[in-house]
Amino acid sequence: MSSTSGSSKQKLIIFDTTLRDGEQSPGVTLNTEEKIEIARQLSRLGVDIIEAGFPVASPGDFNAVQRIAREVGPLMEGRDGLQPMVICGLARSVKKDIQTAYDAIKDAPRHRIHVFLATSDIHLEHKLKITREECKARIGEMVGFAKSLCDDIEFSPEDAGRSDPAFLCEALAVAIEAGATTLNIPDTVGYTTPREYGSLIEHLCRNTKGADKAVFSTHCHNDLGLATANTLAGISNGARQVEVTINGIGERAGNTSLEEVVMNVHTHPETYPVYHTINTRLFYSTSRMVEDLSGMMVQANKAIVGRNAFLHESGIHQDGVLKNKQTYEIIRPEDVGVTTGNLALGKHSGRHAFKTKLEELGYGGAALSDAQFQAAFAKFKDLADSKKTGVTDGDMHALVADVRSSSMAGGASQSVTPAPAATEELVGNDEPVSAEDSAARYTLKHMQVFTGVGVTPTATVTLHDAQQNAELIDVAVAKNGPIEATYSAIQRIVGIDIDLLNFSISATSSGQDTLGKVSVRIARAGGGDSPAAGQGEDSAALASYGSVPKFSGVAANVDIITASANAYLTAVNRLVSHDESNNRASHKQRNVEI
């Protein structure tokens, strides 16, 4: 649901950096399949540009960006009246970075290179150890090199919020002269106030030579809780692009929230000189996807997409809403994908009703493949038979998360050009490397768990191994409960030592027969080149920040032990099918401050 464009309004360009800056949240590492899944959803949402990653960081990062450019770049589903999404790669002001970024994104129909260099005196003196004149010279050279490869160039002066405004105008003028078409003004440490940031944008628009040839962009961090306010101040003072993330995820306190900015513009059409083309009805389903795949839980009282955003506890508020929703609701829940319809699903509901409800929840069109839809419907029928009450919207979201997670568990089709190693020169090799789709290796056939007060928990687990076409069984005991026993038995069967990095469980609705939704994230214990290798009990904590690949799993079941086992097994299947060429760089290697 986009906003109305008036004759005097300009389009607000939405630049989503969930897959790059958002992924810098501590402990979050999305694998290639997860990044592609999120990129597809962002395309359906109507995002104009996505920053797919930092390609030079590692071969795995390069491959992820390249696959997004090839597989998501051309998509037009849900983009009526829009062009294909622009795929952007980030690069430092270094020729190798810029060339690698271009090689990763060049196959997208529309692509952009994003180049950055610090401009604040504290960064120039202490980090880069260059003068202001040397800074301008490097900007001109590197932006010019990027322009020789790609027409669409964005330049960011890192730490712009603490840079001298007069020098900033000079640096930006050099970038424009060299070919930059977008100028992004980052508040790198989230320090400025809305008045200061708005004034800075206005000053730059008025005093930068050639400003009329470029689009000014905002990029704000939330260290003082002002990211959205600063971004809106930037829009009011001349910015026409905003850099944002779903759920506001990002390092430290996070980035500007996409949904908050868009709904501010949507709710106040007379206040801001812009309109948007985002399908706001997909906000809730998109938020849940990012939450499930990143492991970053959305706080219940989060604006727009929090679970409490449209709940009313106060008796006075409830009375007002019952009489007229506008008394206490400034946004209609359905406008952001929170359903209030009367279509109740139960054991007698058929495929048509099920499909209609999925569309209502934001999972229409190509959001689910035919196989995923059939799997979700089968799980729905099983759930409807077991629940005394009807299947709720929360149950439906959990079923979709379960199906999506398990469908990515058996390896994925790939067609990628081998990426350059981060420490080596580029090599010419344009031959694609492909792999066939494969089913999940392990499936849960039988499980018996014995637990109670004053007894030692034990779990007997039987898995079917598709590779050996055999059923494998093992038993394990544990001191810390039935889930530990179950996970230990699975580890014994697959023969891999695994670190459990994250485990969360939540109810999808009220009542004793509600679904339990379990999310896990795992890594091979002490594996790869992680700094965690060989460090004993600290390895799991350190693996969250290292280069050891992480694998997530989500499952839902009325039996929380079964849900826990299936979520863990989904993650294990992704681990055993992982291609080492897709290893991502560590947080330290790929995290960059802008």
Legacy VTK file of the C-alpha trace (Angstrom):
# vtk DataFile Version 3.0
C-alpha trace
ASCII
DATASET POLYDATA
POINTS 594 float
0.000 0.000 0.000
1.973 2.968 -1.281
1.310 6.622 -0.487
-0.293 9.032 -2.912
2.038 11.105 -5.046
1.132 14.760 -5.386
2.306 17.005 -8.193
4.702 18.823 -5.846
6.021 15.707 -4.142
9.126 13.725 -5.058
9.584 9.984 -4.716
11.403 8.841 -1.595
14.055 6.296 -2.611
14.239 3.406 -0.158
17.773 1.983 0.148
17.686 -1.116 2.332
20.936 -2.224 3.967
19.569 -5.108 6.076
21.881 -7.526 4.264
24.996 -5.424 4.851
24.797 -2.946 7.740
21.942 -4.796 9.414
23.928 -8.020 9.351
26.643 -6.333 11.397
24.512 -6.917 14.492
26.680 -8.890 16.946
26.212 -12.617 16.474
24.244 -12.334 13.207
25.652 -14.057 10.130
23.223 -14.871 7.342
24.246 -17.601 4.948
23.775 -17.270 1.197
20.353 -18.917 1.025
19.049 -16.735 3.852
20.322 -13.571 2.171
18.661 -14.540 -1.114
15.368 -15.295 0.654
15.383 -11.886 2.355
16.394 -10.142 -0.882
13.425 -11.705 -2.696
11.084 -10.468 0.019
12.561 -6.958 -0.139
11.948 -6.948 -3.882
8.292 -7.892 -3.338
8.069 -5.205 -0.659
8.939 -2.562 -3.260
12.388 -1.547 -1.991
14.228 0.522 -4.609
17.818 -0.463 -3.786
19.391 -3.144 -1.606
22.951 -3.147 -0.375
23.608 -6.854 -0.791
26.941 -6.965 1.014
30.658 -6.179 1.100
31.952 -8.429 -1.731
35.689 -8.120 -1.097
35.387 -9.461 2.454
35.558 -13.139 1.408
34.688 -15.551 -1.422
31.485 -16.427 0.447
30.446 -12.784 0.642
31.237 -12.321 -3.047
29.181 -15.377 -4.010
26.210 -14.223 -1.916
26.156 -10.782 -3.568
26.654 -12.276 -7.037
23.792 -14.738 -6.615
21.501 -11.943 -5.414
22.450 -9.889 -8.477
21.703 -12.799 -10.802
18.684 -14.367 -9.126
16.933 -11.413 -7.470
18.063 -8.478 -9.605
15.724 -9.263 -12.548
12.617 -10.044 -10.442
9.454 -8.040 -11.060
6.888 -9.953 -8.982
4.955 -7.467 -6.830
6.702 -4.475 -8.438
3.864 -3.169 -10.608
4.794 0.246 -11.970
8.347 -0.067 -10.657
11.652 -1.011 -12.252
13.702 -3.999 -11.062
15.454 -3.424 -7.753
18.963 -1.953 -7.882
21.605 -4.301 -6.435
24.394 -2.417 -4.664
27.816 -3.563 -3.449
29.885 -1.705 -0.857
33.559 -0.834 -1.406
36.240 1.050 0.448
38.155 3.675 -1.520
40.514 1.019 -2.839
40.618 -0.126 -6.475
40.549 -3.808 -5.584
37.409 -3.315 -3.444
35.696 -1.366 -6.207
36.573 -3.862 -8.938
35.419 -6.780 -6.782
32.141 -5.019 -5.943
31.495 -4.417 -9.646
32.274 -8.023 -10.575
29.752 -9.197 -7.971
26.863 -6.915 -9.002
27.384 -6.454 -12.753
24.917 -9.192 -13.780
21.959 -7.384 -12.205
19.904 -5.383 -14.744
20.336 -2.341 -12.467
23.404 -2.106 -10.230
25.298 0.407 -8.101
28.718 0.706 -6.492
28.796 2.361 -3.062
32.196 3.891 -2.241
33.068 5.432 1.112
35.922 7.355 2.740
36.091 9.141 6.093
36.105 12.947 6.094
36.154 13.913 9.790
39.454 15.306 11.065
39.635 12.684 13.822
39.417 9.875 11.229
41.801 11.538 8.785
44.433 12.106 11.448
44.214 8.949 13.541
42.838 6.241 11.227
43.757 7.151 7.655
46.737 9.392 8.510
46.155 11.654 5.487
45.533 15.365 5.021
42.328 16.970 3.791
43.847 17.537 0.347
44.939 13.914 0.132
41.418 12.907 1.154
39.870 14.907 -1.698
42.376 13.517 -4.170
41.555 9.946 -3.142
37.811 10.618 -3.422
38.251 11.952 -6.945
40.421 9.034 -8.031
38.307 6.237 -6.514
34.895 7.623 -7.464
36.259 8.196 -10.956
37.459 4.601 -11.148
34.060 3.334 -9.999
32.377 5.533 -12.611
34.492 3.918 -15.325
32.847 0.601 -14.417
29.288 1.609 -13.543
27.023 4.604 -14.174
25.259 4.507 -10.792
27.724 5.561 -8.087
27.048 6.413 -4.459
29.622 8.124 -2.259
29.553 8.259 1.541
31.784 10.528 3.630
32.195 8.357 6.713
31.557 10.178 10.009
29.942 13.076 8.156
28.102 14.100 11.306
31.424 15.091 12.927
33.083 16.471 9.786
33.715 20.178 9.203
30.703 21.315 7.090
32.832 23.548 4.845
35.295 20.748 4.078
32.431 18.320 3.635
31.019 20.554 0.879
34.417 20.519 -0.848
34.737 16.725 -0.590
31.222 16.143 -1.913
31.825 18.522 -4.815
34.869 16.435 -5.788
32.740 13.260 -5.658
30.076 14.856 -7.892
32.689 16.039 -10.372
34.137 12.499 -10.497
30.723 11.004 -11.280
28.850 10.303 -8.029
25.074 10.371 -8.525
24.078 9.821 -4.873
25.663 11.463 -1.830
25.000 9.621 1.417
25.484 11.574 4.657
26.096 9.136 7.541
25.709 9.906 11.214
28.132 7.056 11.863
28.033 7.046 15.660
24.431 8.229 16.122
25.580 11.451 17.751
23.632 14.260 16.087
20.215 15.603 17.053
17.368 16.021 14.537
17.905 19.785 14.391
21.649 19.373 13.797
21.242 16.640 11.197
18.473 18.442 9.334
20.530 21.637 9.275
23.546 19.714 7.943
21.526 18.231 5.064
20.105 21.646 4.212
23.585 23.244 4.346
25.050 20.602 2.052
22.198 20.862 -0.451
22.618 24.645 -0.596
26.398 24.939 -0.555
27.830 21.927 -2.402
28.892 22.721 -5.948
26.886 20.593 -8.373
24.385 19.481 -5.700
21.577 19.606 -8.256
23.246 16.712 -10.123
23.035 14.289 -7.198
20.507 12.790 -4.790
21.232 13.382 -1.092
20.739 10.412 1.212
20.475 9.813 4.958
22.170 7.046 6.946
21.526 7.291 10.678
22.398 5.094 13.641
20.267 4.721 16.740
22.816 5.097 19.556
20.764 7.867 21.180
17.415 6.573 19.953
17.182 9.292 17.279
17.766 7.389 14.036
14.198 7.695 12.736
13.837 11.303 13.911
17.145 12.272 12.270
16.168 10.553 9.030
12.839 12.381 8.912
14.652 15.660 9.597
16.905 14.867 6.646
13.882 14.285 4.398
12.364 17.590 5.464
15.579 19.380 4.530
16.298 17.960 1.105
17.261 14.274 1.356
15.422 12.074 -1.144
16.974 8.712 -0.310
16.968 6.979 3.085
19.241 4.102 4.122
17.316 1.801 6.439
16.982 -1.783 7.706
14.053 -4.061 8.479
13.279 -3.953 12.219
16.076 -1.370 12.564
18.686 -4.109 13.041
22.356 -3.199 12.955
25.441 -3.026 15.111
25.325 -1.398 18.528
21.823 0.115 18.922
20.913 -0.485 15.300
20.031 1.493 12.190
17.029 3.500 11.094
13.942 1.303 10.853
12.515 1.061 7.310
8.964 0.525 8.518
9.071 3.489 10.906
10.233 5.962 8.259
7.783 4.762 5.626
4.793 4.790 7.977
5.680 8.293 9.182
5.581 9.479 5.574
2.432 7.418 4.979
0.626 8.741 8.058
1.636 12.395 7.542
1.198 12.965 3.780
0.945 16.734 4.261
4.059 16.997 6.435
6.782 15.514 4.232
7.567 16.611 0.641
7.843 12.989 -0.570
5.781 9.909 -1.327
6.748 6.232 -1.166
6.039 3.162 -3.304
6.399 0.498 -0.602
3.751 -2.205 -0.183
3.216 -1.589 3.521
0.909 -4.611 3.833
4.019 -6.814 3.657
5.726 -5.179 6.646
4.637 -7.719 9.245
5.521 -10.826 7.231
8.858 -9.259 6.200
9.627 -8.383 9.810
8.926 -11.951 10.921
11.168 -13.362 8.180
14.112 -11.175 9.193
13.510 -12.009 12.845
13.524 -15.750 12.162
16.563 -15.792 9.880
18.704 -13.287 11.797
17.839 -14.487 15.285
17.283 -10.834 16.308
13.994 -10.876 18.185
11.662 -7.918 17.691
10.794 -6.267 20.996
7.096 -6.591 21.789
6.530 -2.826 21.941
8.477 -2.074 18.733
6.674 0.545 16.655
4.729 -0.731 13.627
5.721 -4.431 13.765
5.967 -5.254 17.487
3.497 -7.825 18.764
1.945 -5.234 21.101
1.814 -2.421 18.536
-1.958 -2.732 18.125
-2.971 -4.196 21.502
-4.955 -2.147 24.023
-4.860 -3.095 27.712
-6.384 0.028 29.257
-10.134 -0.220 29.787
-10.599 3.349 28.570
-8.639 2.600 25.410
-10.511 -0.647 24.808
-13.839 1.119 25.168
-12.782 3.799 22.687
-11.459 1.329 20.118
-14.629 -0.757 20.297
-16.699 2.345 19.572
-14.386 3.775 16.899
-10.901 2.434 16.116
-9.651 5.905 15.227
-9.945 6.971 18.863
-6.679 5.211 19.701
-5.325 3.773 16.438
-3.543 6.161 14.067
-2.579 3.305 11.711
-4.944 0.596 10.537
-3.369 -2.762 11.525
-4.194 -4.249 8.124
-2.159 -1.496 6.419
1.024 -3.058 7.814
-0.060 -6.677 7.448
-1.540 -7.250 10.910
-4.834 -8.945 10.070
-8.151 -8.249 11.727
-10.306 -10.319 9.349
-13.036 -12.735 10.358
-11.829 -15.688 8.267
-11.348 -18.428 10.873
-9.555 -21.598 9.804
-10.219 -25.050 11.217
-10.074 -28.719 10.334
-12.809 -28.312 7.707
-11.009 -25.498 5.839
-9.764 -26.373 2.370
-6.902 -25.271 0.178
-8.740 -22.217 -1.145
-9.436 -20.827 2.328
-5.876 -21.631 3.379
-4.447 -19.837 0.337
-6.701 -16.837 0.926
-5.503 -16.550 4.517
-1.848 -16.780 3.402
-2.429 -13.950 0.925
-4.071 -11.906 3.679
-0.990 -12.436 5.845
1.414 -11.313 3.116
2.415 -14.688 1.686
0.688 -14.438 -1.684
2.128 -14.661 -5.181
5.589 -16.183 -5.334
6.261 -15.791 -1.608
5.968 -19.579 -1.318
6.835 -22.149 -3.971
4.275 -24.821 -4.875
6.184 -27.362 -2.807
6.314 -25.003 0.178
2.590 -24.297 -0.128
1.739 -28.005 -0.167
4.003 -28.666 2.826
2.447 -25.760 4.737
-1.065 -26.995 3.958
-0.225 -30.494 5.200
1.137 -29.064 8.461
-1.947 -26.856 8.752
-4.305 -29.833 8.455
-2.363 -31.741 11.119
-2.500 -28.722 13.425
-6.206 -28.062 12.804
-6.992 -31.676 13.739
-5.113 -31.385 17.034
-6.303 -27.940 18.198
-9.581 -27.446 20.013
-9.645 -23.807 18.966
-9.141 -22.500 15.441
-5.773 -21.965 13.782
-4.630 -18.417 14.554
-2.658 -15.923 12.481
0.284 -16.508 14.807
0.073 -20.219 14.048
0.051 -19.470 10.312
3.162 -17.271 10.534
4.920 -20.039 12.479
3.936 -22.703 9.924
5.343 -20.585 7.090
8.583 -20.024 9.034
8.836 -23.779 9.646
8.323 -24.662 5.974
10.710 -21.998 4.702
13.404 -23.080 7.113
13.131 -26.792 6.324
13.034 -26.144 2.562
16.481 -24.541 2.765
17.937 -27.427 4.756
19.164 -29.667 1.968
21.511 -27.495 -0.075
20.499 -25.145 -2.852
20.916 -24.733 -6.532
23.814 -22.466 -7.327
25.320 -20.848 -10.369
28.202 -18.676 -9.325
31.470 -17.437 -10.678
34.312 -18.389 -8.324
35.055 -15.367 -6.160
38.474 -13.838 -5.628
40.043 -14.579 -2.285
40.066 -11.539 -0.047
43.867 -11.640 0.158
44.582 -12.420 -3.504
44.406 -10.597 -6.806
41.398 -11.022 -9.054
41.603 -13.883 -11.491
39.658 -14.138 -14.715
37.253 -17.058 -14.588
33.779 -16.636 -15.997
32.766 -20.297 -16.076
29.777 -20.908 -13.793
29.897 -23.568 -11.122
26.579 -25.309 -10.555
25.164 -27.818 -8.093
21.958 -29.774 -8.235
19.215 -29.343 -5.689
19.373 -31.931 -2.945
16.874 -33.074 -0.351
17.562 -32.863 3.356
19.921 -35.633 4.372
18.426 -36.431 7.771
14.752 -36.707 8.715
13.281 -37.458 12.119
11.533 -40.852 12.061
11.025 -41.604 15.754
11.829 -40.049 19.095
11.170 -41.171 22.650
12.061 -38.871 25.532
11.987 -39.816 29.211
12.174 -37.026 31.768
10.733 -35.862 35.059
11.568 -34.596 38.518
14.286 -36.618 40.204
15.133 -38.662 37.121
17.910 -38.388 34.537
16.520 -37.223 31.153
17.153 -39.626 28.276
16.311 -39.402 24.590
16.197 -42.167 21.995
16.228 -40.745 18.458
15.869 -42.472 15.082
16.894 -40.577 11.949
16.612 -41.604 8.317
19.846 -40.918 6.439
18.940 -40.310 2.772
22.587 -40.602 1.717
22.944 -44.116 3.155
19.243 -44.972 2.748
19.323 -46.297 6.288
17.733 -45.632 9.639
20.165 -44.712 12.400
19.377 -44.843 16.104
21.151 -43.634 19.214
20.381 -42.734 22.793
21.776 -40.022 25.047
21.401 -38.879 28.633
21.774 -35.335 29.910
21.905 -33.464 33.180
20.108 -30.376 31.892
16.808 -31.652 30.582
15.145 -33.434 27.662
16.182 -30.978 24.953
19.869 -31.395 25.785
19.397 -35.168 25.698
17.651 -34.962 22.310
20.348 -32.743 20.806
23.095 -34.983 22.178
21.491 -38.033 20.565
21.287 -36.258 17.203
24.944 -35.217 17.475
25.949 -38.823 18.195
24.096 -40.029 15.091
25.501 -37.444 12.674
28.983 -37.666 14.208
29.567 -33.922 14.462
30.375 -31.813 17.542
28.066 -28.822 17.441
27.901 -25.544 19.365
24.383 -24.301 20.107
24.712 -20.524 19.689
21.099 -19.520 20.137
17.895 -21.193 21.280
14.524 -19.502 21.671
10.985 -20.756 22.088
7.708 -18.865 21.995
3.982 -19.583 21.918
2.152 -18.526 18.764
-1.189 -17.980 20.527
-2.935 -18.553 23.851
-4.188 -21.836 25.252
-2.639 -25.158 26.228
-2.858 -26.448 22.654
-0.916 -23.564 21.149
2.005 -24.119 18.805
5.485 -23.837 20.213
7.816 -22.087 17.773
11.517 -22.897 18.235
14.425 -21.071 16.601
18.017 -22.308 16.856
21.388 -21.276 15.450
24.349 -23.650 15.469
27.957 -23.890 14.306
30.482 -26.697 14.024
32.307 -26.789 17.362
35.760 -25.156 17.181
35.788 -25.385 13.394
37.266 -23.426 10.519
39.471 -20.407 11.046
37.341 -19.047 13.856
39.182 -17.435 16.746
37.071 -19.782 18.816
38.923 -22.861 17.616
40.465 -24.780 20.457
39.267 -22.453 23.195
37.112 -24.926 25.083
33.961 -23.686 26.778
34.345 -20.184 25.319
34.153 -21.490 21.752
30.368 -21.188 21.376
30.332 -17.561 22.491
33.290 -16.610 20.330
31.936 -18.479 17.302
29.124 -15.945 17.150
31.672 -13.350 16.098
34.048 -15.483 14.040
34.110 -16.816 10.500
32.720 -20.266 11.379
29.560 -20.626 9.243
26.324 -20.479 11.242
23.173 -22.398 10.415
19.676 -21.648 11.613
16.580 -23.753 11.938
12.960 -22.923 12.752
10.176 -25.397 13.535
6.715 -25.308 15.077
4.769 -28.051 16.810
2.263 -28.417 19.631
4.925 -30.624 21.266
7.829 -28.334 22.118
10.313 -31.226 22.344
9.405 -32.257 18.796
9.627 -28.634 17.634
13.052 -28.343 19.278
14.277 -31.534 17.596
13.021 -30.516 14.145
14.495 -27.005 14.383
17.863 -28.455 15.418
17.729 -31.091 12.672
16.948 -28.441 10.047
20.056 -26.532 11.118
22.114 -29.750 11.121
20.993 -30.577 7.566
22.122 -27.156 6.430
25.453 -27.684 8.158
26.160 -31.048 6.501
25.145 -29.769 3.040
27.173 -26.555 3.326
29.619 -25.787 0.510
32.888 -24.492 1.965
33.212 -22.048 -0.960
30.342 -20.108 0.600
32.129 -19.475 3.911
31.555 -15.918 5.029
34.190 -13.571 6.414
34.285 -12.922 10.145
32.517 -9.908 11.635
35.877 -8.230 12.092
36.721 -8.641 8.400
33.406 -7.546 6.904
32.171 -4.956 9.403
32.690 -1.431 8.158
31.581 1.800 9.799
29.605 4.227 7.630
LINES 1 595
594 0 1 2 3 4 5 6 7 8 9 10 11 12 13 14 15 16 17 18 19 20 21 22 23 24 25 26 27 28 29 30 31 32 33 34 35 36 37 38 39 40 41 42 43 44 45 46 47 48 49 50 51 52 53 54 55 56 57 58 59 60 61 62 63 64 65 66 67 68 69 70 71 72 73 74 75 76 77 78 79 80 81 82 83 84 85 86 87 88 89 90 91 92 93 94 95 96 97 98 99 100 101 102 103 104 105 106 107 108 109 110 111 112 113 114 115 116 117 118 119 120 121 122 123 124 125 126 127 128 129 130 131 132 133 134 135 136 137 138 139 140 141 142 143 144 145 146 147 148 149 150 151 152 153 154 155 156 157 158 159 160 161 162 163 164 165 166 167 168 169 170 171 172 173 174 175 176 177 178 179 180 181 182 183 184 185 186 187 188 189 190 191 192 193 194 195 196 197 198 199 200 201 202 203 204 205 206 207 208 209 210 211 212 213 214 215 216 217 218 219 220 221 222 223 224 225 226 227 228 229 230 231 232 233 234 235 236 237 238 239 240 241 242 243 244 245 246 247 248 249 250 251 252 253 254 255 256 257 258 259 260 261 262 263 264 265 266 267 268 269 270 271 272 273 274 275 276 277 278 279 280 281 282 283 284 285 286 287 288 289 290 291 292 293 294 295 296 297 298 299 300 301 302 303 304 305 306 307 308 309 310 311 312 313 314 315 316 317 318 319 320 321 322 323 324 325 326 327 328 329 330 331 332 333 334 335 336 337 338 339 340 341 342 343 344 345 346 347 348 349 350 351 352 353 354 355 356 357 358 359 360 361 362 363 364 365 366 367 368 369 370 371 372 373 374 375 376 377 378 379 380 381 382 383 384 385 386 387 388 389 390 391 392 393 394 395 396 397 398 399 400 401 402 403 404 405 406 407 408 409 410 411 412 413 414 415 416 417 418 419 420 421 422 423 424 425 426 427 428 429 430 431 432 433 434 435 436 437 438 439 440 441 442 443 444 445 446 447 448 449 450 451 452 453 454 455 456 457 458 459 460 461 462 463 464 465 466 467 468 469 470 471 472 473 474 475 476 477 478 479 480 481 482 483 484 485 486 487 488 489 490 491 492 493 494 495 496 497 498 499 500 501 502 503 504 505 506 507 508 509 510 511 512 513 514 515 516 517 518 519 520 521 522 523 524 525 526 527 528 529 530 531 532 533 534 535 536 537 538 539 540 541 542 543 544 545 546 547 548 549 550 551 552 553 554 555 556 557 558 559 560 561 562 563 564 565 566 567 568 569 570 571 572 573 574 575 576 577 578 579 580 581 582 583 584 585 586 587 588 589 590 591 592 593
